[in-house]
């Protein structure tokens, strides 16, 4: 696992990337609920899919006192090669005092670091023979983008996600301002992803 601020080359050309929005506190920025729009392209098989749903970043009720870990839970529908599946995933965001965070899988295995102090971050995660290269971009106080490029002996995939803050949560909390203060991929789907998961590791 490694992370750095030098983003991998985008998988697409001719598309202007939005200017980054610096985030001082990753956990504070992400806390709450977001809508998800994700596209998935398998460049090897020329198949494609999409995921629509919601993401929630909330305190871990099972955590010990003083543990500020946030659970990142995504739920929705994955449509792959014309077939729809219910899909979900859970990650753990562990804040650090400097405003950055460590992102782990649900079972505690390390995934990647996350530092949005410049508004943009890249991460690299090796998974067996596959390599995941992710680019995180905070666009505004209410929107962030994530792109994962997955390569390996049998994989050549691009996953692009747009997260938008759900305004109804802000209204119910009586807040006009947003936190000052996005995850991570799902690992890319198999050609026929099993129900209940967004992707395979």
DRENDO-1510 file (C-alpha; in Angstrom, 1 decimal, always signed):
<recs>
REC; n; res; u; v; w
REC; 1; UNK; +0.0; +0.0; +0.0 .
REC; 2; UNK; +1.3; +3.4; -0.8 .
REC; 3; UNK; +0.0; +6.9; -1.3 .
REC; 4; UNK; +1.4; +10.1; -2.8 .
REC; 5; UNK; +0.3; +13.5; -4.2 .
REC; 6; UNK; +1.4; +12.7; -7.8 .
REC; 7; UNK; -1.8; +11.6; -9.5 .
REC; 8; UNK; -1.7; +8.8; -12.1 .
REC; 9; UNK; -2.4; +9.8; -15.6 .
REC; 10; UNK; -6.2; +10.0; -16.2 .
REC; 11; UNK; -7.6; +7.1; -18.2 .
REC; 12; UNK; -9.5; +9.5; -20.4 .
REC; 13; UNK; -8.2; +12.4; -22.6 .
REC; 14; UNK; -9.8; +15.6; -23.7 .
REC; 15; UNK; -11.8; +16.0; -20.5 .
REC; 16; UNK; -10.9; +19.0; -18.4 .
REC; 17; UNK; -10.6; +18.1; -14.7 .
REC; 18; UNK; -12.3; +20.5; -12.2 .
REC; 19; UNK; -10.1; +22.7; -10.1 .
REC; 20; UNK; -9.4; +21.1; -6.7 .
REC; 21; UNK; -11.1; +22.4; -3.5 .
REC; 22; UNK; -8.6; +22.3; -0.5 .
REC; 23; UNK; -9.9; +20.3; +2.5 .
REC; 24; UNK; -8.2; +20.8; +5.9 .
REC; 25; UNK; -10.1; +18.0; +7.7 .
REC; 26; UNK; -11.0; +14.9; +5.6 .
REC; 27; UNK; -13.3; +13.3; +8.3 .
REC; 28; UNK; -15.1; +16.6; +8.9 .
REC; 29; UNK; -15.6; +17.1; +5.1 .
REC; 30; UNK; -16.9; +13.6; +4.5 .
REC; 31; UNK; -19.2; +13.2; +7.5 .
REC; 32; UNK; -22.8; +12.8; +6.4 .
REC; 33; UNK; -24.6; +11.4; +3.4 .
REC; 34; UNK; -23.8; +11.6; -0.3 .
REC; 35; UNK; -25.5; +10.4; -3.5 .
REC; 36; UNK; -23.4; +8.2; -5.8 .
REC; 37; UNK; -23.2; +8.1; -9.6 .
REC; 38; UNK; -20.5; +5.6; -10.7 .
REC; 39; UNK; -19.6; +4.3; -14.2 .
REC; 40; UNK; -17.6; +1.2; -14.8 .
REC; 41; UNK; -15.8; +0.3; -18.0 .
REC; 42; UNK; -14.0; -2.9; -18.8 .
REC; 43; UNK; -11.6; -1.9; -21.6 .
REC; 44; UNK; -10.5; -5.5; -22.2 .
REC; 45; UNK; -14.0; -7.0; -22.7 .
REC; 46; UNK; -15.7; -3.7; -23.8 .
REC; 47; UNK; -18.4; -4.2; -21.3 .
REC; 48; UNK; -19.7; -1.5; -19.0 .
REC; 49; UNK; -21.9; -0.9; -16.0 .
REC; 50; UNK; -23.1; +1.7; -13.5 .
REC; 51; UNK; -23.8; +2.0; -9.8 .
REC; 52; UNK; -26.4; +4.4; -8.3 .
REC; 53; UNK; -27.0; +4.7; -4.6 .
REC; 54; UNK; -26.0; +6.5; -1.4 .
REC; 55; UNK; -22.9; +6.7; +0.8 .
REC; 56; UNK; -22.9; +7.5; +4.5 .
REC; 57; UNK; -19.9; +8.5; +6.6 .
REC; 58; UNK; -21.0; +8.0; +10.2 .
REC; 59; UNK; -19.4; +7.2; +13.6 .
REC; 60; UNK; -18.8; +3.5; +14.3 .
REC; 61; UNK; -21.2; +2.6; +17.1 .
REC; 62; UNK; -19.0; -0.4; +18.0 .
REC; 63; UNK; -15.9; +1.7; +18.5 .
REC; 64; UNK; -14.3; +2.3; +21.9 .
REC; 65; UNK; -14.6; +5.6; +23.6 .
REC; 66; UNK; -12.4; +8.2; +22.0 .
REC; 67; UNK; -12.2; +6.3; +18.7 .
REC; 68; UNK; -13.3; +8.7; +16.0 .
REC; 69; UNK; -13.4; +6.1; +13.2 .
REC; 70; UNK; -16.1; +6.7; +10.6 .
REC; 71; UNK; -17.8; +3.9; +8.8 .
REC; 72; UNK; -18.1; +4.5; +5.0 .
REC; 73; UNK; -21.2; +2.5; +3.9 .
REC; 74; UNK; -22.4; +2.5; +0.3 .
REC; 75; UNK; -25.7; +0.9; -0.7 .
REC; 76; UNK; -27.5; +0.9; -4.1 .
REC; 77; UNK; -27.9; -1.0; -7.4 .
REC; 78; UNK; -25.1; -2.1; -9.6 .
REC; 79; UNK; -26.1; -2.6; -13.3 .
REC; 80; UNK; -23.5; -4.7; -15.1 .
REC; 81; UNK; -23.7; -5.8; -18.7 .
REC; 82; UNK; -27.5; -5.3; -18.6 .
REC; 83; UNK; -28.2; -7.1; -15.3 .
REC; 84; UNK; -29.0; -5.2; -12.1 .
REC; 85; UNK; -27.8; -6.4; -8.6 .
REC; 86; UNK; -28.2; -5.0; -5.1 .
REC; 87; UNK; -24.8; -3.9; -4.0 .
REC; 88; UNK; -23.1; -2.6; -0.9 .
REC; 89; UNK; -19.7; -2.2; +0.7 .
REC; 90; UNK; -18.2; -0.9; +3.9 .
REC; 91; UNK; -14.8; +0.8; +4.6 .
REC; 92; UNK; -13.4; +2.4; +7.7 .
REC; 93; UNK; -12.0; +6.0; +7.7 .
REC; 94; UNK; -9.6; +6.5; +10.6 .
REC; 95; UNK; -8.9; +10.3; +11.1 .
REC; 96; UNK; -5.4; +11.6; +12.1 .
REC; 97; UNK; -4.7; +14.7; +14.1 .
REC; 98; UNK; -3.3; +16.5; +11.1 .
REC; 99; UNK; -6.6; +16.3; +9.1 .
REC; 100; UNK; -5.6; +13.4; +7.0 .
REC; 101; UNK; -6.9; +9.8; +7.4 .
REC; 102; UNK; -6.2; +6.2; +6.9 .
REC; 103; UNK; -8.7; +4.1; +4.9 .
REC; 104; UNK; -9.1; +0.4; +5.8 .
REC; 105; UNK; -11.3; -2.4; +4.5 .
REC; 106; UNK; -14.1; -3.5; +6.7 .
REC; 107; UNK; -12.0; -6.3; +8.1 .
REC; 108; UNK; -9.3; -4.0; +9.2 .
REC; 109; UNK; -6.8; -4.6; +6.3 .
REC; 110; UNK; -5.1; -1.3; +5.2 .
REC; 111; UNK; -6.3; +0.2; +1.9 .
REC; 112; UNK; -4.8; +3.6; +1.4 .
REC; 113; UNK; -4.1; +7.0; +3.0 .
REC; 114; UNK; -6.1; +10.1; +2.2 .
REC; 115; UNK; -4.9; +13.7; +2.3 .
REC; 116; UNK; -7.0; +16.4; +0.6 .
REC; 117; UNK; -5.2; +19.4; +1.9 .
REC; 118; UNK; -4.5; +20.4; -1.7 .
REC; 119; UNK; -7.9; +19.2; -2.9 .
REC; 120; UNK; -6.4; +16.3; -4.8 .
REC; 121; UNK; -4.8; +13.0; -3.7 .
REC; 122; UNK; -3.6; +9.8; -5.4 .
REC; 123; UNK; -3.3; +6.4; -4.0 .
REC; 124; UNK; -1.9; +3.1; -5.2 .
REC; 125; UNK; -3.1; -0.3; -3.8 .
REC; 126; UNK; -1.7; -3.6; -5.0 .
REC; 127; UNK; -4.1; -6.5; -4.8 .
REC; 128; UNK; -2.5; -9.8; -5.7 .
REC; 129; UNK; -1.4; -9.4; -9.3 .
REC; 130; UNK; -3.7; -6.4; -9.8 .
REC; 131; UNK; -2.8; -2.7; -9.3 .
REC; 132; UNK; -5.4; +0.0; -8.3 .
REC; 133; UNK; -4.5; +3.6; -9.0 .
REC; 134; UNK; -6.9; +6.1; -7.5 .
REC; 135; UNK; -7.3; +9.8; -7.9 .
REC; 136; UNK; -9.5; +11.8; -5.4 .
REC; 137; UNK; -10.6; +15.3; -6.2 .
REC; 138; UNK; -12.6; +17.5; -3.9 .
REC; 139; UNK; -14.5; +19.9; -6.3 .
REC; 140; UNK; -16.6; +22.0; -3.9 .
REC; 141; UNK; -17.9; +21.8; -0.3 .
REC; 142; UNK; -20.6; +19.5; -1.6 .
REC; 143; UNK; -19.0; +17.4; -4.4 .
REC; 144; UNK; -16.0; +15.2; -4.9 .
REC; 145; UNK; -14.8; +12.9; -7.6 .
REC; 146; UNK; -13.0; +9.6; -7.5 .
REC; 147; UNK; -11.4; +7.6; -10.4 .
REC; 148; UNK; -9.8; +4.2; -10.1 .
REC; 149; UNK; -7.8; +2.6; -12.9 .
REC; 150; UNK; -7.4; -1.2; -12.4 .
REC; 151; UNK; -4.8; -3.1; -14.3 .
REC; 152; UNK; -3.6; -6.7; -14.1 .
REC; 153; UNK; -3.1; -9.9; -16.0 .
REC; 154; UNK; -6.8; -10.2; -16.7 .
REC; 155; UNK; -8.1; -6.7; -15.8 .
REC; 156; UNK; -8.1; -3.3; -17.6 .
REC; 157; UNK; -10.9; -1.3; -16.0 .
REC; 158; UNK; -11.8; +2.3; -15.2 .
REC; 159; UNK; -14.3; +3.3; -12.4 .
REC; 160; UNK; -15.4; +6.9; -12.2 .
REC; 161; UNK; -17.6; +8.2; -9.4 .
REC; 162; UNK; -19.2; +11.5; -8.5 .
REC; 163; UNK; -20.3; +12.0; -4.9 .
REC; 164; UNK; -22.7; +14.9; -4.1 .
REC; 165; UNK; -23.8; +15.9; -0.6 .
REC; 166; UNK; -27.4; +15.2; +0.1 .
REC; 167; UNK; -28.9; +18.6; +1.0 .
REC; 168; UNK; -31.8; +17.2; +3.0 .
REC; 169; UNK; -29.4; +16.2; +5.8 .
REC; 170; UNK; -28.0; +19.7; +6.1 .
REC; 171; UNK; -31.5; +21.2; +6.3 .
REC; 172; UNK; -32.6; +18.7; +9.0 .
REC; 173; UNK; -29.5; +19.6; +11.0 .
REC; 174; UNK; -30.3; +23.3; +10.7 .
REC; 175; UNK; -26.9; +24.1; +9.2 .
REC; 176; UNK; -26.3; +26.4; +6.3 .
REC; 177; UNK; -22.5; +26.1; +6.4 .
REC; 178; UNK; -20.7; +22.9; +5.5 .
REC; 179; UNK; -18.0; +21.1; +7.5 .
REC; 180; UNK; -14.5; +22.2; +6.7 .
REC; 181; UNK; -12.7; +19.6; +6.5 .
REC; 182; UNK; -13.7; +12.0; -0.2 .
REC; 183; UNK; -13.2; +6.5; -0.9 .
REC; 184; UNK; -12.2; +4.8; -2.3 .
REC; 185; UNK; -12.9; +2.4; -5.0 .
REC; 186; UNK; -14.8; -0.3; -4.9 .
REC; 187; UNK; -12.4; -2.8; -6.3 .
REC; 188; UNK; -13.5; -3.5; -9.8 .
REC; 189; UNK; -16.4; -5.8; -10.7 .
REC; 190; UNK; -16.1; -9.2; -12.2 .
REC; 191; UNK; -17.9; -9.8; -15.5 .
REC; 192; UNK; -20.8; -11.2; -13.5 .
REC; 193; UNK; -20.5; -9.6; -10.0 .
REC; 194; UNK; -22.3; -11.5; -7.2 .
REC; 195; UNK; -25.3; -10.0; -5.7 .
REC; 196; UNK; -24.7; -7.9; -2.6 .
REC; 197; UNK; -21.3; -6.5; -3.6 .
REC; 198; UNK; -20.1; -3.7; -5.8 .
REC; 199; UNK; -17.0; -5.5; -6.9 .
REC; 200; UNK; -14.4; -8.1; -6.3 .
REC; 201; UNK; -11.1; -7.5; -4.6 .
</recs>
